[in-house]
Amino acid sequence: MATQKIRQDINIGKNIRILRKKAGYTQEQTIAKLQLMGIEITRSIYSQIECGTYNIKVTELIALAKLLDTDINSFFVDQ
């Protein structure tokens, strides 16, 4: 099965950073929790996600929504 990726035409990374900080997680804590959820992610990849330079996978986006206890649509709000 091919891996689906989302091309960012808005910077969802900024929204992910805002939601992560609101949840009180550091990048390291977020990465560790994602890895426990079965998401193969490194510090470098996560940093690129928040910077908007990484084409985030759908599975990563879903896991982040669960971890941050938010609706997936909140990543796409233009803030």
All heavy atoms as a GROMACS GRO file, in nm:
protein
  632
    1MET      N    1   0.085  -0.118   0.000
    1MET     CA    2   0.000   0.000   0.000
    1MET      C    3   0.089   0.124   0.000
    1MET      O    4   0.182   0.136   0.078
    1MET     CB    5  -0.088  -0.001   0.124
    1MET     CG    6  -0.188   0.110   0.127
    1MET     SD    7  -0.306   0.080   0.259
    1MET     CE    8  -0.295   0.236   0.340
    2ALA      N    9   0.059   0.216  -0.086
    2ALA     CA   10   0.138   0.339  -0.097
    2ALA      C   11   0.110   0.429   0.023
    2ALA      O   12  -0.001   0.436   0.073
    2ALA     CB   13   0.104   0.413  -0.226
    3THR      N   14   0.214   0.497   0.068
    3THR     CA   15   0.200   0.590   0.179
    3THR      C   16   0.144   0.722   0.126
    3THR      O   17   0.194   0.776   0.029
    3THR     CB   18   0.337   0.616   0.243
    3THR    OG1   19   0.390   0.491   0.287
    3THR    CG2   20   0.325   0.709   0.362
    4GLN      N   21   0.037   0.769   0.191
    4GLN     CA   22  -0.022   0.895   0.149
    4GLN      C   23   0.044   1.009   0.224
    4GLN      O   24   0.072   0.999   0.343
    4GLN     CB   25  -0.172   0.897   0.179
    4GLN     CG   26  -0.250   0.797   0.099
    4GLN     CD   27  -0.398   0.804   0.132
    4GLN    OE1   28  -0.437   0.853   0.236
    4GLN    NE2   29  -0.478   0.754   0.043
    5LYS      N   30   0.070   1.116   0.154
    5LYS     CA   31   0.127   1.236   0.215
    5LYS      C   32   0.040   1.355   0.178
    5LYS      O   33  -0.026   1.354   0.075
    5LYS     CB   34   0.270   1.259   0.168
    5LYS     CG   35   0.366   1.152   0.213
    5LYS     CD   36   0.506   1.185   0.174
    5LYS     CE   37   0.601   1.078   0.225
    5LYS     NZ   38   0.739   1.107   0.191
    6ILE      N   39   0.045   1.455   0.261
    6ILE     CA   40  -0.032   1.576   0.237
    6ILE      C   41   0.066   1.688   0.201
    6ILE      O   42   0.161   1.713   0.274
    6ILE     CB   43  -0.112   1.617   0.362
    6ILE    CG1   44  -0.217   1.509   0.394
    6ILE    CG2   45  -0.177   1.754   0.343
    6ILE    CD1   46  -0.289   1.534   0.523
    7ARG      N   47   0.043   1.750   0.089
    7ARG     CA   48   0.126   1.865   0.050
    7ARG      C   49   0.067   1.988   0.118
    7ARG      O   50  -0.050   2.019   0.104
    7ARG     CB   51   0.125   1.881  -0.102
    7ARG     CG   52   0.195   2.010  -0.145
    7ARG     CD   53   0.226   2.011  -0.292
    7ARG     NE   54   0.367   1.981  -0.303
    7ARG     CZ   55   0.418   1.884  -0.377
    7ARG    NH1   56   0.342   1.807  -0.446
    7ARG    NH2   57   0.547   1.864  -0.380
    8GLN      N   58   0.150   2.056   0.194
    8GLN     CA   59   0.102   2.170   0.271
    8GLN      C   60   0.093   2.295   0.184
    8GLN      O   61   0.194   2.342   0.135
    8GLN     CB   62   0.198   2.198   0.387
    8GLN     CG   63   0.203   2.090   0.491
    8GLN     CD   64   0.288   2.130   0.610
    8GLN    OE1   65   0.297   2.247   0.645
    8GLN    NE2   66   0.351   2.033   0.671
    9ASP      N   67  -0.028   2.345   0.166
    9ASP     CA   68  -0.042   2.474   0.101
    9ASP      C   69  -0.071   2.583   0.205
    9ASP      O   70  -0.069   2.700   0.176
    9ASP     CB   71  -0.149   2.472  -0.009
    9ASP     CG   72  -0.286   2.436   0.041
    9ASP    OD1   73  -0.298   2.389   0.155
    9ASP    OD2   74  -0.382   2.452  -0.036
   10ILE      N   75  -0.100   2.540   0.328
   10ILE     CA   76  -0.098   2.631   0.443
   10ILE      C   77  -0.002   2.567   0.543
   10ILE      O   78   0.020   2.446   0.540
   10ILE     CB   79  -0.238   2.654   0.506
   10ILE    CG1   80  -0.295   2.523   0.559
   10ILE    CG2   81  -0.332   2.721   0.411
   10ILE    CD1   82  -0.418   2.542   0.643
   11ASN      N   83   0.055   2.645   0.629
   11ASN     CA   84   0.153   2.591   0.722
   11ASN      C   85   0.084   2.526   0.841
   11ASN      O   86   0.063   2.588   0.944
   11ASN     CB   87   0.249   2.701   0.768
   11ASN     CG   88   0.365   2.646   0.848
   11ASN    OD1   89   0.371   2.528   0.879
   11ASN    ND2   90   0.457   2.732   0.883
   12ILE      N   91   0.049   2.397   0.826
   12ILE     CA   92  -0.014   2.325   0.936
   12ILE      C   93   0.085   2.301   1.049
   12ILE      O   94   0.045   2.280   1.162
   12ILE     CB   95  -0.080   2.195   0.890
   12ILE    CG1   96   0.021   2.096   0.833
   12ILE    CG2   97  -0.191   2.223   0.791
   12ILE    CD1   98  -0.037   1.962   0.799
   13GLY      N   99   0.214   2.308   1.017
   13GLY     CA  100   0.316   2.290   1.120
   13GLY      C  101   0.304   2.393   1.230
   13GLY      O  102   0.323   2.362   1.348
   14LYS      N  103   0.269   2.516   1.193
   14LYS     CA  104   0.250   2.622   1.293
   14LYS      C  105   0.135   2.586   1.386
   14LYS      O  106   0.146   2.602   1.508
   14LYS     CB  107   0.222   2.755   1.223
   14LYS     CG  108   0.202   2.872   1.318
   14LYS     CD  109   0.181   3.002   1.244
   14LYS     CE  110   0.034   3.019   1.213
   14LYS     NZ  111  -0.001   3.149   1.155
   15ASN      N  112   0.028   2.532   1.331
   15ASN     CA  113  -0.087   2.492   1.413
   15ASN      C  114  -0.051   2.376   1.504
   15ASN      O  115  -0.093   2.372   1.620
   15ASN     CB  116  -0.206   2.456   1.325
   15ASN     CG  117  -0.260   2.577   1.250
   15ASN    OD1  118  -0.240   2.690   1.292
   15ASN    ND2  119  -0.326   2.554   1.140
   16ILE      N  120   0.028   2.282   1.452
   16ILE     CA  121   0.072   2.168   1.534
   16ILE      C  122   0.156   2.218   1.650
   16ILE      O  123   0.138   2.174   1.764
   16ILE     CB  124   0.148   2.066   1.447
   16ILE    CG1  125   0.051   1.997   1.350
   16ILE    CG2  126   0.220   1.962   1.534
   16ILE    CD1  127   0.117   1.911   1.244
   17ARG      N  128   0.247   2.311   1.625
   17ARG     CA  129   0.331   2.367   1.731
   17ARG      C  130   0.245   2.434   1.837
   17ARG      O  131   0.266   2.415   1.959
   17ARG     CB  132   0.431   2.468   1.673
   17ARG     CG  133   0.526   2.524   1.778
   17ARG     CD  134   0.624   2.628   1.723
   17ARG     NE  135   0.683   2.591   1.596
   17ARG     CZ  136   0.657   2.656   1.480
   17ARG    NH1  137   0.574   2.759   1.476
   17ARG    NH2  138   0.715   2.617   1.368
   18ILE      N  139   0.148   2.514   1.796
   18ILE     CA  140   0.060   2.584   1.890
   18ILE      C  141  -0.016   2.484   1.977
   18ILE      O  142  -0.023   2.498   2.099
   18ILE     CB  143  -0.038   2.677   1.814
   18ILE    CG1  144   0.038   2.796   1.754
   18ILE    CG2  145  -0.151   2.725   1.905
   18ILE    CD1  146  -0.041   2.876   1.652
   19LEU      N  147  -0.071   2.380   1.914
   19LEU     CA  148  -0.149   2.280   1.988
   19LEU      C  149  -0.059   2.197   2.080
   19LEU      O  150  -0.100   2.161   2.191
   19LEU     CB  151  -0.223   2.190   1.890
   19LEU     CG  152  -0.337   2.260   1.814
   19LEU    CD1  153  -0.381   2.177   1.694
   19LEU    CD2  154  -0.454   2.286   1.907
   20ARG      N  155   0.063   2.168   2.037
   20ARG     CA  156   0.158   2.093   2.120
   20ARG      C  157   0.191   2.174   2.246
   20ARG      O  158   0.188   2.123   2.357
   20ARG     CB  159   0.286   2.062   2.043
   20ARG     CG  160   0.395   2.001   2.131
   20ARG     CD  161   0.525   1.978   2.058
   20ARG     NE  162   0.584   2.095   1.998
   20ARG     CZ  163   0.657   2.186   2.062
   20ARG    NH1  164   0.677   2.178   2.192
   20ARG    NH2  165   0.712   2.288   1.996
   21LYS      N  166   0.220   2.302   2.228
   21LYS     CA  167   0.253   2.386   2.342
   21LYS      C  168   0.133   2.402   2.436
   21LYS      O  169   0.149   2.403   2.558
   21LYS     CB  170   0.304   2.522   2.295
   21LYS     CG  171   0.444   2.512   2.235
   21LYS     CD  172   0.496   2.648   2.192
   21LYS     CE  173   0.639   2.637   2.143
   21LYS     NZ  174   0.696   2.768   2.109
   22LYS      N  175   0.014   2.415   2.378
   22LYS     CA  176  -0.107   2.426   2.459
   22LYS      C  177  -0.128   2.299   2.543
   22LYS      O  178  -0.174   2.306   2.657
   22LYS     CB  179  -0.229   2.449   2.369
   22LYS     CG  180  -0.358   2.474   2.446
   22LYS     CD  181  -0.476   2.482   2.353
   22LYS     CE  182  -0.485   2.618   2.288
   22LYS     NZ  183  -0.610   2.632   2.209
   23ALA      N  184  -0.089   2.183   2.487
   23ALA     CA  185  -0.101   2.056   2.559
   23ALA      C  186   0.009   2.039   2.664
   23ALA      O  187   0.004   1.948   2.746
   23ALA     CB  188  -0.096   1.939   2.460
   24GLY      N  189   0.111   2.126   2.658
   24GLY     CA  190   0.218   2.123   2.757
   24GLY      C  191   0.328   2.024   2.727
   24GLY      O  192   0.403   1.985   2.816
   25TYR      N  193   0.341   1.982   2.601
   25TYR     CA  194   0.444   1.886   2.561
   25TYR      C  195   0.564   1.956   2.499
   25TYR      O  196   0.548   2.051   2.423
   25TYR     CB  197   0.392   1.785   2.459
   25TYR     CG  198   0.282   1.694   2.508
   25TYR    CD1  199   0.168   1.674   2.431
   25TYR    CD2  200   0.292   1.627   2.629
   25TYR    CE1  201   0.068   1.589   2.473
   25TYR    CE2  202   0.191   1.543   2.673
   25TYR     CZ  203   0.080   1.524   2.595
   25TYR     OH  204  -0.019   1.440   2.637
   26THR      N  205   0.683   1.904   2.526
   26THR     CA  206   0.801   1.946   2.453
   26THR      C  207   0.805   1.866   2.323
   26THR      O  208   0.732   1.768   2.307
   26THR     CB  209   0.930   1.917   2.533
   26THR    OG1  210   0.944   1.775   2.547
   26THR    CG2  211   0.930   1.984   2.668
   27GLN      N  212   0.892   1.906   2.232
   27GLN     CA  213   0.908   1.827   2.110
   27GLN      C  214   0.952   1.685   2.144
   27GLN      O  215   0.902   1.588   2.087
   27GLN     CB  216   1.009   1.891   2.015
   27GLN     CG  217   0.954   2.009   1.940
   27GLN     CD  218   1.047   2.057   1.829
   27GLN    OE1  219   1.161   2.014   1.818
   27GLN    NE2  220   0.997   2.147   1.748
   28GLU      N  221   1.045   1.671   2.238
   28GLU     CA  222   1.096   1.539   2.276
   28GLU      C  223   0.985   1.451   2.333
   28GLU      O  224   0.976   1.332   2.301
   28GLU     CB  225   1.210   1.553   2.378
   28GLU     CG  226   1.337   1.613   2.320
   28GLU     CD  227   1.335   1.766   2.310
   28GLU    OE1  228   1.240   1.831   2.361
   28GLU    OE2  229   1.427   1.820   2.247
   29GLN      N  230   0.900   1.508   2.418
   29GLN     CA  231   0.788   1.431   2.474
   29GLN      C  232   0.691   1.389   2.364
   29GLN      O  233   0.641   1.276   2.365
   29GLN     CB  234   0.714   1.515   2.579
   29GLN     CG  235   0.793   1.538   2.706
   29GLN     CD  236   0.726   1.641   2.796
   29GLN    OE1  237   0.668   1.739   2.750
   29GLN    NE2  238   0.738   1.620   2.927
   30THR      N  239   0.665   1.479   2.271
   30THR     CA  240   0.574   1.449   2.161
   30THR      C  241   0.628   1.335   2.077
   30THR      O  242   0.555   1.242   2.043
   30THR     CB  243   0.552   1.575   2.074
   30THR    OG1  244   0.503   1.680   2.159
   30THR    CG2  245   0.454   1.549   1.962
   31ILE      N  246   0.757   1.342   2.045
   31ILE     CA  247   0.820   1.238   1.964
   31ILE      C  248   0.813   1.104   2.036
   31ILE      O  249   0.777   1.002   1.976
   31ILE     CB  250   0.966   1.276   1.932
   31ILE    CG1  251   0.969   1.400   1.842
   31ILE    CG2  252   1.042   1.160   1.868
   31ILE    CD1  253   1.101   1.474   1.842
   32ALA      N  254   0.846   1.102   2.165
   32ALA     CA  255   0.842   0.977   2.242
   32ALA      C  256   0.702   0.917   2.244
   32ALA      O  257   0.685   0.796   2.225
   32ALA     CB  258   0.892   1.002   2.385
   33LYS      N  259   0.602   1.000   2.264
   33LYS     CA  260   0.464   0.952   2.268
   33LYS      C  261   0.420   0.900   2.131
   33LYS      O  262   0.351   0.799   2.122
   33LYS     CB  263   0.370   1.062   2.317
   33LYS     CG  264   0.389   1.093   2.464
   33LYS     CD  265   0.300   1.208   2.509
   33LYS     CE  266   0.322   1.244   2.654
   33LYS     NZ  267   0.277   1.145   2.749
   34LEU      N  268   0.461   0.968   2.024
   34LEU     CA  269   0.428   0.921   1.890
   34LEU      C  270   0.495   0.787   1.862
   34LEU      O  271   0.433   0.697   1.802
   34LEU     CB  272   0.471   1.024   1.784
   34LEU     CG  273   0.387   1.152   1.778
   34LEU    CD1  274   0.453   1.254   1.686
   34LEU    CD2  275   0.245   1.121   1.731
   35GLN      N  276   0.619   0.771   1.906
   35GLN     CA  277   0.689   0.645   1.886
   35GLN      C  278   0.619   0.532   1.961
   35GLN      O  279   0.607   0.421   1.909
   35GLN     CB  280   0.836   0.657   1.929
   35GLN     CG  281   0.917   0.742   1.833
   35GLN     CD  282   1.056   0.774   1.884
   35GLN    OE1  283   1.086   0.760   2.003
   35GLN    NE2  284   1.143   0.819   1.794
   36LEU      N  285   0.569   0.560   2.082
   36LEU     CA  286   0.494   0.460   2.157
   36LEU      C  287   0.364   0.423   2.087
   36LEU      O  288   0.312   0.313   2.106
   36LEU     CB  289   0.464   0.509   2.299
   36LEU     CG  290   0.584   0.516   2.393
   36LEU    CD1  291   0.545   0.584   2.524
   36LEU    CD2  292   0.640   0.376   2.420
   37MET      N  293   0.312   0.514   2.005
   37MET     CA  294   0.190   0.488   1.927
   37MET      C  295   0.221   0.414   1.797
   37MET      O  296   0.132   0.388   1.718
   37MET     CB  297   0.119   0.620   1.896
   37MET     CG  298   0.067   0.693   2.018
   37MET     SD  299   0.008   0.860   1.981
   37MET     CE  300  -0.148   0.824   1.901
   38GLY      N  301   0.349   0.384   1.774
   38GLY     CA  302   0.388   0.311   1.654
   38GLY      C  303   0.426   0.397   1.535
   38GLY      O  304   0.443   0.347   1.424
   39ILE      N  305   0.441   0.525   1.558
   39ILE     CA  306   0.480   0.617   1.451
   39ILE      C  307   0.632   0.625   1.449
   39ILE      O  308   0.693   0.662   1.549
   39ILE     CB  309   0.419   0.757   1.472
   39ILE    CG1  310   0.266   0.750   1.478
   39ILE    CG2  311   0.466   0.854   1.364
   39ILE    CD1  312   0.199   0.701   1.353
   40GLU      N  313   0.692   0.591   1.336
   40GLU     CA  314   0.837   0.600   1.323
   40GLU      C  315   0.873   0.744   1.288
   40GLU      O  316   0.850   0.788   1.175
   40GLU     CB  317   0.887   0.504   1.215
   40GLU     CG  318   0.867   0.359   1.252
   40GLU     CD  319   0.924   0.264   1.149
   40GLU    OE1  320   1.017   0.302   1.076
   40GLU    OE2  321   0.873   0.152   1.142
   41ILE      N  322   0.923   0.815   1.387
   41ILE     CA  323   0.953   0.957   1.368
   41ILE      C  324   1.079   0.994   1.445
   41ILE      O  325   1.103   0.941   1.553
   41ILE     CB  326   0.833   1.044   1.412
   41ILE    CG1  327   0.849   1.188   1.367
   41ILE    CG2  328   0.807   1.032   1.560
   41ILE    CD1  329   0.722   1.270   1.374
   42THR      N  330   1.158   1.080   1.386
   42THR     CA  331   1.281   1.127   1.450
   42THR      C  332   1.264   1.273   1.489
   42THR      O  333   1.169   1.340   1.446
   42THR     CB  334   1.401   1.116   1.354
   42THR    OG1  335   1.377   1.204   1.243
   42THR    CG2  336   1.421   0.974   1.306
   43ARG      N  337   1.357   1.322   1.566
   43ARG     CA  338   1.356   1.464   1.606
   43ARG      C  339   1.364   1.553   1.483
   43ARG      O  340   1.296   1.654   1.473
   43ARG     CB  341   1.475   1.490   1.701
   43ARG     CG  342   1.495   1.635   1.739
   43ARG     CD  343   1.424   1.667   1.868
   43ARG     NE  344   1.480   1.780   1.939
   43ARG     CZ  345   1.443   1.905   1.919
   43ARG    NH1  346   1.354   1.935   1.830
   43ARG    NH2  347   1.495   2.002   1.990
   44SER      N  348   1.448   1.513   1.388
   44SER     CA  349   1.464   1.590   1.265
   44SER      C  350   1.334   1.598   1.186
   44SER      O  351   1.294   1.706   1.141
   44SER     CB  352   1.574   1.527   1.179
   44SER     OG  353   1.582   1.592   1.055
   45ILE      N  354   1.266   1.486   1.171
   45ILE     CA  355   1.139   1.485   1.096
   45ILE      C  356   1.036   1.569   1.169
   45ILE      O  357   0.966   1.649   1.108
   45ILE     CB  358   1.088   1.341   1.075
   45ILE    CG1  359   1.176   1.269   0.972
   45ILE    CG2  360   0.942   1.341   1.028
   45ILE    CD1  361   1.146   1.122   0.956
   46TYR      N  362   1.026   1.554   1.302
   46TYR     CA  363   0.925   1.631   1.375
   46TYR      C  364   0.952   1.781   1.363
   46TYR      O  365   0.860   1.860   1.345
   46TYR     CB  366   0.917   1.589   1.523
   46TYR     CG  367   0.801   1.658   1.589
   46TYR    CD1  368   0.672   1.610   1.570
   46TYR    CD2  369   0.818   1.775   1.660
   46TYR    CE1  370   0.563   1.677   1.624
   46TYR    CE2  371   0.711   1.842   1.714
   46TYR     CZ  372   0.584   1.793   1.696
   46TYR     OH  373   0.476   1.860   1.747
   47SER      N  374   1.077   1.818   1.372
   47SER     CA  375   1.114   1.959   1.357
   47SER      C  376   1.072   2.010   1.219
   47SER      O  377   1.019   2.122   1.207
   47SER     CB  378   1.264   1.976   1.377
   47SER     OG  379   1.300   2.109   1.359
   48GLN      N  380   1.093   1.930   1.117
   48GLN     CA  381   1.052   1.968   0.981
   48GLN      C  382   0.901   1.981   0.970
   48GLN      O  383   0.851   2.068   0.898
   48GLN     CB  384   1.103   1.865   0.880
   48GLN     CG  385   1.253   1.866   0.860
   48GLN     CD  386   1.299   1.755   0.769
   48GLN    OE1  387   1.245   1.738   0.660
   48GLN    NE2  388   1.395   1.677   0.814
   49ILE      N  389   0.827   1.895   1.041
   49ILE     CA  390   0.680   1.905   1.040
   49ILE      C  391   0.638   2.041   1.094
   49ILE      O  392   0.558   2.112   1.032
   49ILE     CB  393   0.616   1.791   1.124
   49ILE    CG1  394   0.631   1.657   1.052
   49ILE    CG2  395   0.468   1.821   1.152
   49ILE    CD1  396   0.590   1.537   1.135
   50GLU      N  397   0.692   2.080   1.210
   50GLU     CA  398   0.654   2.208   1.269
   50GLU      C  399   0.701   2.327   1.186
   50GLU      O  400   0.639   2.432   1.189
   50GLU     CB  401   0.706   2.218   1.413
   50GLU     CG  402   0.627   2.133   1.510
   50GLU     CD  403   0.650   2.169   1.656
   50GLU    OE1  404   0.730   2.260   1.686
   50GLU    OE2  405   0.585   2.105   1.741
   51CYS      N  406   0.808   2.310   1.111
   51CYS     CA  407   0.858   2.418   1.024
   51CYS      C  408   0.782   2.423   0.892
   51CYS      O  409   0.796   2.520   0.816
   51CYS     CB  410   1.006   2.400   0.997
   51CYS     SG  411   1.109   2.434   1.140
   52GLY      N  412   0.704   2.320   0.863
   52GLY     CA  413   0.628   2.316   0.739
   52GLY      C  414   0.709   2.275   0.618
   52GLY      O  415   0.667   2.296   0.505
   53THR      N  416   0.825   2.210   0.640
   53THR     CA  417   0.910   2.170   0.528
   53THR      C  418   0.905   2.019   0.502
   53THR      O  419   0.977   1.968   0.418
   53THR     CB  420   1.056   2.211   0.553
   53THR    OG1  421   1.102   2.150   0.674
   53THR    CG2  422   1.068   2.362   0.562
   54TYR      N  423   0.819   1.948   0.574
   54TYR     CA  424   0.807   1.803   0.562
   54TYR      C  425   0.666   1.770   0.516
   54TYR      O  426   0.570   1.823   0.568
   54TYR     CB  427   0.836   1.737   0.698
   54TYR     CG  428   0.816   1.588   0.702
   54TYR    CD1  429   0.914   1.502   0.654
   54TYR    CD2  430   0.702   1.532   0.757
   54TYR    CE1  431   0.896   1.363   0.660
   54TYR    CE2  432   0.684   1.396   0.764
   54TYR     CZ  433   0.781   1.312   0.716
   54TYR     OH  434   0.764   1.175   0.722
   55ASN      N  435   0.655   1.683   0.416
   55ASN     CA  436   0.523   1.638   0.371
   55ASN      C  437   0.472   1.533   0.469
   55ASN      O  438   0.506   1.415   0.458
   55ASN     CB  439   0.530   1.582   0.229
   55ASN     CG  440   0.552   1.688   0.125
   55ASN    OD1  441   0.510   1.802   0.143
   55ASN    ND2  442   0.619   1.656   0.018
   56ILE      N  443   0.392   1.576   0.562
   56ILE     CA  444   0.345   1.490   0.670
   56ILE      C  445   0.258   1.377   0.616
   56ILE      O  446   0.178   1.396   0.525
   56ILE     CB  447   0.269   1.574   0.777
   56ILE    CG1  448   0.243   1.492   0.902
   56ILE    CG2  449   0.143   1.635   0.719
   56ILE    CD1  450   0.199   1.574   1.020
   57LYS      N  451   0.276   1.260   0.674
   57LYS     CA  452   0.197   1.143   0.636
   57LYS      C  453   0.062   1.151   0.706
   57LYS      O  454   0.050   1.205   0.817
   57LYS     CB  455   0.269   1.014   0.676
   57LYS     CG  456   0.400   0.995   0.604
   57LYS     CD  457   0.472   0.873   0.658
   57LYS     CE  458   0.610   0.864   0.600
   57LYS     NZ  459   0.692   0.765   0.670
   58VAL      N  460  -0.038   1.094   0.643
   58VAL     CA  461  -0.172   1.093   0.701
   58VAL      C  462  -0.171   1.022   0.836
   58VAL      O  463  -0.233   1.070   0.932
   58VAL     CB  464  -0.273   1.028   0.603
   58VAL    CG1  465  -0.409   1.010   0.668
   58VAL    CG2  466  -0.284   1.110   0.476
   59THR      N  467  -0.098   0.912   0.846
   59THR     CA  468  -0.092   0.839   0.974
   59THR      C  469  -0.030   0.925   1.084
   59THR      O  470  -0.072   0.918   1.200
   59THR     CB  471  -0.011   0.708   0.961
   59THR    OG1  472   0.117   0.738   0.903
   59THR    CG2  473  -0.083   0.607   0.876
   60GLU      N  474   0.068   1.008   1.049
   60GLU     CA  475   0.130   1.098   1.147
   60GLU      C  476   0.030   1.205   1.190
   60GLU      O  477   0.022   1.239   1.308
   60GLU     CB  478   0.255   1.163   1.088
   60GLU     CG  479   0.366   1.064   1.061
   60GLU     CD  480   0.476   1.116   0.970
   60GLU    OE1  481   0.454   1.218   0.899
   60GLU    OE2  482   0.584   1.055   0.969
   61LEU      N  483  -0.046   1.256   1.097
   61LEU     CA  484  -0.144   1.358   1.127
   61LEU      C  485  -0.254   1.304   1.219
   61LEU      O  486  -0.292   1.369   1.317
   61LEU     CB  487  -0.204   1.410   0.996
   61LEU     CG  488  -0.271   1.545   0.997
   61LEU    CD1  489  -0.176   1.654   1.042
   61LEU    CD2  490  -0.325   1.577   0.860
   62ILE      N  491  -0.300   1.184   1.191
   62ILE     CA  492  -0.402   1.121   1.275
   62ILE      C  493  -0.349   1.097   1.416
   62ILE      O  494  -0.417   1.124   1.515
   62ILE     CB  495  -0.452   0.989   1.211
   62ILE    CG1  496  -0.530   1.021   1.082
   62ILE    CG2  497  -0.538   0.909   1.307
   62ILE    CD1  498  -0.558   0.899   0.995
   63ALA      N  499  -0.225   1.047   1.426
   63ALA     CA  500  -0.165   1.021   1.557
   63ALA      C  501  -0.148   1.151   1.635
   63ALA      O  502  -0.173   1.154   1.756
   63ALA     CB  503  -0.030   0.951   1.540
   64LEU      N  504  -0.106   1.257   1.569
   64LEU     CA  505  -0.092   1.387   1.637
   64LEU      C  506  -0.226   1.437   1.688
   64LEU      O  507  -0.234   1.491   1.798
   64LEU     CB  508  -0.028   1.490   1.543
   64LEU     CG  509   0.124   1.482   1.531
   64LEU    CD1  510   0.172   1.562   1.411
   64LEU    CD2  511   0.188   1.533   1.659
   65ALA      N  512  -0.331   1.419   1.610
   65ALA     CA  513  -0.464   1.462   1.655
   65ALA      C  514  -0.506   1.386   1.781
   65ALA      O  515  -0.558   1.445   1.875
   65ALA     CB  516  -0.567   1.442   1.544
   66LYS      N  517  -0.480   1.256   1.783
   66LYS     CA  518  -0.512   1.176   1.902
   66LYS      C  519  -0.428   1.220   2.020
   66LYS      O  520  -0.480   1.240   2.130
   66LYS     CB  521  -0.488   1.027   1.874
   66LYS     CG  522  -0.591   0.964   1.784
   66LYS     CD  523  -0.559   0.818   1.761
   66LYS     CE  524  -0.655   0.758   1.660
   66LYS     NZ  525  -0.620   0.618   1.629
   67LEU      N  526  -0.298   1.235   1.999
   67LEU     CA  527  -0.207   1.272   2.106
   67LEU      C  528  -0.241   1.408   2.165
   67LEU      O  529  -0.241   1.427   2.286
   67LEU     CB  530  -0.062   1.273   2.054
   67LEU     CG  531   0.043   1.322   2.151
   67LEU    CD1  532   0.055   1.229   2.271
   67LEU    CD2  533   0.178   1.335   2.082
   68LEU      N  534  -0.273   1.503   2.079
   68LEU     CA  535  -0.301   1.639   2.123
   68LEU      C  536  -0.448   1.659   2.159
   68LEU      O  537  -0.490   1.770   2.189
   68LEU     CB  538  -0.256   1.739   2.015
   68LEU     CG  539  -0.107   1.734   1.982
   68LEU    CD1  540  -0.074   1.825   1.864
   68LEU    CD2  541  -0.022   1.769   2.103
   69ASP      N  542  -0.524   1.550   2.154
   69ASP     CA  543  -0.666   1.552   2.191
   69ASP      C  544  -0.741   1.664   2.120
   69ASP      O  545  -0.804   1.749   2.183
   69ASP     CB  546  -0.681   1.564   2.343
   69ASP     CG  547  -0.822   1.535   2.390
   69ASP    OD1  548  -0.892   1.455   2.322
   69ASP    OD2  549  -0.865   1.591   2.492
   70THR      N  550  -0.728   1.663   1.987
   70THR     CA  551  -0.791   1.768   1.908
   70THR      C  552  -0.854   1.707   1.784
   70THR      O  553  -0.822   1.595   1.744
   70THR     CB  554  -0.687   1.876   1.868
   70THR    OG1  555  -0.756   1.986   1.810
   70THR    CG2  556  -0.584   1.823   1.772
   71ASP      N  557  -0.943   1.780   1.725
   71ASP     CA  558  -1.003   1.741   1.597
   71ASP      C  559  -0.901   1.766   1.487
   71ASP      O  560  -0.831   1.869   1.489
   71ASP     CB  561  -1.129   1.824   1.573
   71ASP     CG  562  -1.202   1.782   1.448
   71ASP    OD1  563  -1.167   1.834   1.340
   71ASP    OD2  564  -1.291   1.696   1.457
   72ILE      N  565  -0.892   1.676   1.394
   72ILE     CA  566  -0.793   1.688   1.286
   72ILE      C  567  -0.810   1.819   1.209
   72ILE      O  568  -0.713   1.875   1.158
   72ILE     CB  569  -0.798   1.564   1.194
   72ILE    CG1  570  -0.665   1.548   1.122
   72ILE    CG2  571  -0.914   1.569   1.100
   72ILE    CD1  572  -0.643   1.411   1.065
   73ASN      N  573  -0.931   1.872   1.205
   73ASN     CA  574  -0.955   1.997   1.133
   73ASN      C  575  -0.882   2.116   1.195
   73ASN      O  576  -0.855   2.214   1.127
   73ASN     CB  577  -1.104   2.027   1.127
   73ASN     CG  578  -1.178   1.929   1.039
   73ASN    OD1  579  -1.132   1.892   0.932
   73ASN    ND2  580  -1.293   1.882   1.087
   74SER      N  581  -0.848   2.105   1.323
   74SER     CA  582  -0.779   2.217   1.390
   74SER      C  583  -0.640   2.240   1.332
   74SER      O  584  -0.584   2.348   1.348
   74SER     CB  585  -0.771   2.194   1.540
   74SER     OG  586  -0.694   2.078   1.569
   75PHE      N  587  -0.584   2.141   1.263
   75PHE     CA  588  -0.452   2.159   1.199
   75PHE      C  589  -0.462   2.248   1.076
   75PHE      O  590  -0.361   2.301   1.030
   75PHE     CB  591  -0.392   2.025   1.158
   75PHE     CG  592  -0.361   1.932   1.273
   75PHE    CD1  593  -0.389   1.798   1.265
   75PHE    CD2  594  -0.303   1.979   1.390
   75PHE    CE1  595  -0.360   1.712   1.369
   75PHE    CE2  596  -0.274   1.895   1.496
   75PHE     CZ  597  -0.302   1.760   1.484
   76PHE      N  598  -0.582   2.262   1.022
   76PHE     CA  599  -0.599   2.334   0.896
   76PHE      C  600  -0.659   2.472   0.912
   76PHE      O  601  -0.690   2.538   0.813
   76PHE     CB  602  -0.685   2.250   0.800
   76PHE     CG  603  -0.625   2.115   0.772
   76PHE    CD1  604  -0.665   2.003   0.842
   76PHE    CD2  605  -0.524   2.102   0.677
   76PHE    CE1  606  -0.608   1.878   0.816
   76PHE    CE2  607  -0.467   1.979   0.652
   76PHE     CZ  608  -0.509   1.868   0.722
   77VAL      N  609  -0.673   2.518   1.036
   77VAL     CA  610  -0.726   2.652   1.061
   77VAL      C  611  -0.617   2.754   1.031
   77VAL      O  612  -0.503   2.738   1.076
   77VAL     CB  613  -0.772   2.664   1.209
   77VAL    CG1  614  -0.815   2.806   1.239
   77VAL    CG2  615  -0.883   2.565   1.237
   78ASP      N  616  -0.650   2.857   0.957
   78ASP     CA  617  -0.553   2.960   0.924
   78ASP      C  618  -0.544   3.057   1.041
   78ASP      O  619  -0.633   3.138   1.063
   78ASP     CB  620  -0.594   3.034   0.796
   78ASP     CG  621  -0.484   3.124   0.743
   78ASP    OD1  622  -0.367   3.104   0.781
   78ASP    OD2  623  -0.515   3.214   0.663
   79GLN      N  624  -0.435   3.045   1.120
   79GLN     CA  625  -0.420   3.128   1.240
   79GLN      C  626  -0.325   3.240   1.218
   79GLN      O  627  -0.224   3.232   1.163
   79GLN     CB  628  -0.372   3.042   1.356
   79GLN     CG  629  -0.473   2.938   1.394
   79GLN     CD  630  -0.435   2.863   1.520
   79GLN    OE1  631  -0.367   2.916   1.607
   79GLN    NE2  632  -0.477   2.740   1.531
   0.00000   0.00000   0.00000
